[in-house]
Amino acid sequence: MTVDRIKDTTEIYFPELGWRFHIDPTAFTVGGIAIQWYGILITTGLLLALLYCFPKMRRFGLDADRAVDAVIGGVLGGIIGARLYYVIFNFSEFKKDSFGETVKSAVNIRSGGLAIYGGIIGALLVGLLMCKIRKVRKLPMLDITVLGFLIGQGVGRWGNFVNQEAFGTNTSSFFGMTGGEIQNTIIRETQEGGSMYAHDQATMMWEKTVHPCFLYESLWCIIGFIILSWYSKHRKYDGQIFLMYLSWYGIERAFVEGLRTDSLYIGDSNLRISQLLSIVLVVVSVILQIVIYSKYRRDPESFQLYVGSEESHRLIEESRRKRMGMPVEDIYSADDDEDEDIPVYDDDDDDDYDSVIGKDDEASDKSDEDAVSEEEKSEADEDGSLNDTEEDPENKENESEKGE
């Protein structure tokens, strides 16, 4: 399907659906500083990820007070990694006449240029380093972290929609899209010296619709979040959700990256860096899952989840007591009686974690009703026992006479 030339660069058009949007990439301006929708959406995705992950830390046996440092470190590492990855594999765009100008251009993140894989790598490296410093178990932390990744990626990809970037090749698909900026980009980059021209995409046509790659990835990540979040309650070993994420996201990215027109390439070749990395991650993660699961089937008892360990219970209880201003020294007492005060957490149901920082969003009032029922039952038992022990004197005399 062909479309007319769109002169308004803020217009986004889905011909088959009949949808037209006019969205300025700049949301508003504060003190002369333009706030972009891209940044707002990225921040929104991050906040939603944090709002989901922190209440769920208990499901993975983690103390949220300790983990918060790893999260902050991961966020900073993700931003640096996303920019560094993009600059390294697209260095010609940032190289200037002097070293100072090159550095200034590279750190000017407001000019655009972030790579999701760089963000993931940076977040993991810095986050895991903070886990080691703060004594947070790495595998459970990875499991909960990738659930946050899926939320952030699902929301953040809509920033590409607003900017009319990260689109794919021409398509006649029902979801095909176009826009003023998309058409300008195709016209510019298919000319000699443009990136599409250099990588065998000079046949791209501005008058045809393109794949909405942002939509494909956003939907895939949201579906992945729903599936992995549900399965996290039934995981067999720590690190399983992390490996499943690598497979899930890698499969989608390997496919969608092959459609995109703005990929980062290895040198002057047509080898897409993110596509190759995705394929490698899928193969490695699938192999590891097969090997680990086969070991789990042979000896499931050796794969105790961290959430069921004594260390997890003690660290969470220590944090709880600190927040309440209670002494924590008795937690480390060698007496068995002291250990009975430490709550034990079961991964079968989120309601079992209520004793640490209160019920999470999935708890109900059923536990309170059960407690009342138990109390009434206890009182009834006491009344019954008294009736059994307090005998009527007349009955006692009659029994005595019968005995005689």
C-alpha positions in Angstrom: 0.0 0.0 0.0 1.3 3.4 -1.0 0.8 6.6 1.0 1.1 10.3 0.3 4.0 12.4 1.4 3.5 13.6 5.0 5.0 17.0 5.6 4.2 17.2 9.2 7.0 15.5 11.1 4.9 15.0 14.2 2.2 12.9 12.3 2.1 9.1 12.6 -0.2 7.2 10.4 -1.5 3.6 10.3 -3.3 3.4 6.9 -4.9 0.0 7.3 -6.3 0.9 10.7 -7.2 4.5 9.8 -5.3 5.8 12.8 -3.6 9.2 12.7 -1.6 10.7 15.6 0.1 14.1 16.0 2.7 13.7 18.8 5.5 16.2 19.4 8.6 14.3 20.8 9.0 17.3 23.2 6.4 16.9 26.0 7.0 20.3 27.6 9.8 22.7 28.5 11.0 23.7 31.9 13.4 26.6 32.3 14.4 26.4 28.7 15.1 22.6 29.0 13.0 20.5 26.7 11.6 17.4 28.4 11.2 14.6 25.8 8.4 12.0 25.8 11.1 9.4 25.3 12.7 10.2 28.7 9.3 10.3 30.4 8.3 6.9 29.0 11.7 5.4 30.0 11.3 6.8 33.5 7.7 5.5 33.7 8.8 2.0 32.8 11.6 2.2 35.4 9.2 3.3 38.2 6.6 0.6 37.3 9.4 -2.0 37.4 10.4 -0.8 40.9 6.9 -0.7 42.1 6.4 -4.3 41.1 9.8 -5.7 42.1 10.3 -4.4 45.6 7.1 -5.9 47.1 8.0 -9.2 45.4 11.5 -9.4 46.9 10.3 -11.7 49.6 9.1 -14.2 47.1 12.8 -14.7 46.2 14.1 -14.6 49.7 15.7 -11.2 49.4 15.8 -8.3 51.9 14.6 -5.3 50.0 16.6 -2.9 52.3 19.9 -4.6 51.2 18.7 -5.0 47.5 17.9 -1.3 47.1 21.6 -0.5 46.7 22.0 -3.1 44.0 18.9 -1.7 42.2 20.3 1.9 42.3 23.7 0.7 41.0 22.0 -1.3 38.3 20.0 1.7 37.1 23.1 3.9 36.9 25.0 1.0 35.2 22.2 0.5 32.7 22.3 4.2 31.6 26.0 4.2 31.2 26.1 0.8 29.5 23.4 1.7 27.0 25.2 4.8 26.0 28.7 3.3 25.9 27.5 0.3 23.8 25.9 2.6 21.3 29.0 4.9 21.1 31.5 2.0 20.7 29.6 0.4 17.8 28.7 3.7 16.2 31.9 5.6 16.9 32.1 7.4 13.6 29.0 9.4 14.5 30.8 10.8 17.6 34.3 11.2 16.5 35.3 14.9 16.3 38.5 16.8 15.5 39.6 16.9 19.2 39.5 14.4 22.0 37.5 16.8 24.2 34.8 17.4 21.6 34.6 13.6 21.0 34.0 13.0 24.7 31.5 15.8 25.0 29.6 14.4 22.0 29.7 10.9 23.5 28.3 11.9 26.9 25.6 14.2 25.4 22.9 11.6 26.0 20.2 14.2 25.2 21.2 13.9 21.5 19.9 10.3 21.5 21.6 7.0 21.0 21.0 4.2 23.5 21.3 0.5 23.0 19.1 -1.8 25.1 21.7 -4.6 25.2 24.2 -2.2 26.5 21.8 -1.2 29.2 21.2 -4.8 30.2 24.9 -5.6 30.3 25.7 -2.4 32.3 22.9 -3.0 34.7 23.9 -6.5 35.4 27.6 -5.8 35.8 27.1 -2.9 38.3 24.1 -4.5 40.0 25.9 -7.8 40.6 28.9 -5.9 42.0 26.7 -4.1 44.5 25.1 -7.5 45.3 28.5 -8.7 46.3 29.2 -5.7 48.4 25.8 -5.8 50.2 25.8 -9.6 50.5 22.7 -10.1 48.3 22.4 -13.5 46.7 23.0 -13.0 42.9 20.8 -15.6 41.3 17.6 -14.7 43.1 18.4 -11.1 42.4 18.7 -11.8 38.7 15.4 -13.6 38.7 13.5 -10.6 40.1 15.5 -8.1 38.1 14.6 -9.6 34.7 10.9 -9.3 35.5 11.6 -5.6 36.0 13.5 -5.5 32.7 10.4 -6.8 30.9 8.2 -4.1 32.4 10.7 -1.4 31.5 11.2 -2.6 28.0 7.5 -3.1 27.4 6.8 0.6 28.3 10.0 2.2 27.2 9.7 1.0 23.6 6.8 3.4 23.1 9.4 6.1 23.2 10.6 4.8 19.8 7.0 5.2 18.6 6.9 8.9 19.6 10.3 9.6 18.0 9.4 7.6 14.9 12.6 5.6 15.1 13.6 1.9 15.3 11.2 1.1 12.6 11.5 -1.8 10.2 11.6 -2.5 6.4 8.6 -1.9 4.1 5.6 -4.1 4.7 2.0 -4.5 3.6 1.1 -5.8 7.0 -2.2 -4.8 8.7 -0.1 -3.0 11.3 2.1 -1.2 8.8 2.8 2.4 9.8 4.4 5.6 8.4 4.9 9.2 9.4 6.5 12.5 8.5 9.8 11.7 10.3 9.8 8.1 9.1 9.6 9.2 5.5 12.3 11.9 5.9 14.6 9.3 7.5 14.0 6.8 4.6 14.7 9.5 2.0 17.8 10.7 3.7 19.4 7.3 4.6 18.8 5.6 1.3 20.9 8.2 -0.4 24.6 7.6 -1.0 26.4 7.9 2.3 23.3 7.0 4.3 23.2 4.0 6.7 20.4 2.2 4.7 22.4 2.7 1.5 25.5 1.3 3.0 23.8 -1.9 4.3 21.8 -3.0 1.2 18.6 -1.2 2.1 18.7 1.4 -0.6 15.5 -0.1 -2.0 13.5 1.1 0.9 10.5 3.2 -0.3 9.2 6.2 1.7 5.8 5.9 0.0 5.2 2.4 1.6 4.5 1.5 5.2 7.1 0.0 7.5 7.1 -2.6 10.3 6.3 -1.1 13.7 9.1 -2.9 15.4 8.5 -1.0 18.7 5.0 -2.6 18.9 6.3 -6.1 18.3 8.9 -5.8 21.1 6.6 -4.1 23.5 3.9 -6.7 23.2 6.4 -9.5 23.4 7.9 -8.1 26.6 4.5 -7.6 28.2 3.4 -11.1 27.4 6.8 -12.4 28.7 6.3 -10.5 31.9 2.9 -12.1 32.5 4.2 -15.6 31.8 7.5 -15.4 33.8 5.8 -13.6 36.7 3.3 -16.4 37.0 6.0 -19.1 36.7 8.2 -17.4 39.2 6.0 -18.9 41.9 6.7 -22.4 40.6 10.4 -22.1 39.7 12.6 -25.1 40.4 15.9 -23.4 41.1 17.4 -19.9 41.5 18.4 -18.4 38.2 15.7 -20.2 36.2 13.7 -17.0 35.5 16.8 -15.3 34.4 17.7 -18.0 31.9 14.1 -18.1 30.7 14.2 -14.3 30.1 17.4 -14.6 28.0 15.6 -17.2 25.8 12.3 -15.3 25.6 13.8 -11.9 24.8 16.6 -13.3 22.6 14.2 -15.1 20.3 12.1 -12.0 19.7 15.1 -9.7 19.3 16.8 -12.0 16.8 13.8 -11.9 14.6 12.8 -8.2 15.0 16.4 -7.0 14.7 16.5 -8.6 11.2 13.6 -6.2 10.2 15.0 -3.0 11.6 16.7 -0.4 9.5 18.8 1.3 12.2 20.8 -1.7 13.5 24.4 -1.4 14.7 26.8 -3.5 12.5 30.2 -5.0 12.9 32.4 -2.7 11.0 31.5 -2.4 7.3 29.8 -5.8 7.2 26.1 -6.6 7.2 26.3 -8.6 10.5 24.0 -7.1 13.0 25.5 -7.0 16.5 22.3 -7.3 18.5 21.0 -10.1 16.3 24.2 -12.2 16.7 24.2 -11.5 20.4 20.5 -12.6 20.7 21.2 -15.9 18.9 24.1 -16.6 21.2 22.1 -15.9 24.3 19.2 -18.1 23.2 21.5 -21.0 22.4 23.5 -20.7 25.7 20.4 -20.2 27.9 18.6 -23.2 26.3 21.5 -25.5 26.8 22.0 -24.4 30.4 18.3 -24.9 31.1 18.4 -28.4 29.7 21.5 -29.3 31.7 20.3 -27.8 35.0 16.8 -29.2 34.7 18.1 -32.7 34.0 20.2 -32.5 37.2 17.2 -31.2 39.1 15.1 -34.2 37.9 17.8 -36.6 39.2 18.3 -34.8 42.6 15.6 -32.2 43.3 16.6 -31.9 47.0 20.0 -30.4 46.1 18.3 -27.5 44.4 16.8 -25.7 47.5 15.6 -22.3 46.7 17.3 -19.5 48.5 13.9 -18.3 49.8 13.8 -21.5 51.9 17.3 -21.1 53.4 18.1 -20.1 57.0 20.3 -17.3 55.7 17.4 -15.7 53.9 15.2 -16.0 56.9 17.8 -14.4 59.2 18.6 -11.5 57.0 15.0 -10.6 56.4 14.2 -10.9 60.1 17.2 -8.8 61.0 16.0 -6.1 58.6 12.5 -6.3 60.1 13.7 -5.9 63.6 15.9 -2.9 62.7 13.0 -1.1 61.2 11.0 -1.8 64.3 13.8 -0.7 66.6 14.1 -4.2 68.1 17.5 -5.8 69.1 18.9 -8.1 66.4 21.7 -9.8 68.4 19.4 -12.6 69.6 18.9 -13.7 66.0 22.4 -15.1 66.0 22.0 -16.9 69.3 22.9 -20.6 69.1 19.9 -21.6 71.2 17.3 -23.6 69.2 14.5 -21.8 71.1 15.7 -18.5 69.6 15.4 -19.9 66.1 11.7 -20.5 66.6 11.1 -16.7 66.5 12.5 -16.5 63.0 9.7 -16.6 60.4 10.0 -19.3 57.8 8.9 -18.5 54.2 7.3 -20.9 51.8 7.4 -20.2 48.1 4.0 -21.8 47.4 2.0 -18.7 48.2 2.8 -15.0 48.6 0.6 -14.9 51.7 3.2 -16.8 53.5 5.5 -13.8 53.5 3.2 -11.6 55.5 5.3 -11.7 58.7 8.2 -9.6 57.3 6.8 -6.2 56.2 3.1 -6.9 56.2 0.9 -8.4 53.6 1.7 -7.7 50.0 -0.8 -6.9 47.3 -2.0 -10.4 46.9 -2.9 -11.1 50.6 -6.5 -11.3 51.7 -8.5 -11.1 54.9 -8.8 -14.9 55.0 -5.8 -15.2 57.4 -7.6 -12.9 59.9 -10.8 -15.0 59.7 -8.8 -18.2 60.2 -7.1 -16.6 63.3 -10.5 -15.7 64.8 -11.8 -19.2 64.1 -8.8 -20.8 65.8 -9.4 -18.6 68.8 -13.0 -19.5 69.1 -12.2 -23.2 68.7 -9.6 -22.9 71.5 -12.1 -21.3 73.8 -14.6 -24.0 73.0 -12.1 -26.7 73.8 -11.3 -25.1 77.1 -15.0 -25.0 78.0 -15.3 -28.7 77.0 -12.4 -29.7 79.1 -13.8 -27.9 82.1 -17.1 -29.7 81.7 -15.2 -33.0 81.6 -13.3 -32.3 84.8 -16.0 -30.6 86.9 -18.3 -33.3 88.1 -21.7 -32.9 89.7 -21.5 -34.0 93.4 -24.9 -35.8 93.1 -23.7 -37.8 90.1 -20.6 -38.6 92.0 -22.6 -40.0 95.0 -24.8 -42.0 92.7 -21.8 -43.5 91.0 -20.4 -44.4 94.4 -23.6 -46.1 95.5 -23.6 -48.1 92.3 -20.1 -49.1 92.9 -21.0 -50.4 96.3 
